[in-house]
Amino acid sequence: MSQENKTGIFIGGMMIGSAVGTVIGLLIAPRTGKETRKVIKKSADAIPELAEDLSTSIQFQADRLSESTIENWEGTLNRLRQAIAAGVEASQKTTGAAKSNLQNQNINSSVVDRL
């Protein structure tokens, strides 16, 4: 995993952890019920903004991952093309050598037949 992906995952985890920590902190805080409900309402009002930020962060990370995947795929494709070209070349050399050996055997056979 690249350093950029690790950083993005860390930031996303930090945002989620902050939200969960805030909710838990509010629920166990020593406040009256009325005060706690007000704070929870304010926090609930902030959830859409938090969700939008999280969504943007996730989309950004997905785009980076997609770009990274495409770059890796292109590298793999280039290596595969080189391997295929090397295999074709080796096959042609082997076929040429086999044909040459076969011709030599045929020549040797015809010489032996003449004797």
Number of C-alpha atoms within 10 A of each C-alpha: 6 8 8 12 15 12 12 17 15 12 14 18 13 12 17 15 12 12 15 12 12 13 16 11 11 17 15 9 10 10 12 8 10 9 12 16 14 11 16 16 12 11 16 13 11 11 13 11 11 16 13 11 14 17 13 12 17 15 12 13 19 14 12 15 16 12 12 14 12 12 12 12 12 12 12 12 12 12 12 12 12 12 12 12 12 12 12 12 12 12 12 12 12 12 12 12 12 12 12 12 12 12 12 12 12 12 12 12 12 11 10 9 8 7 6
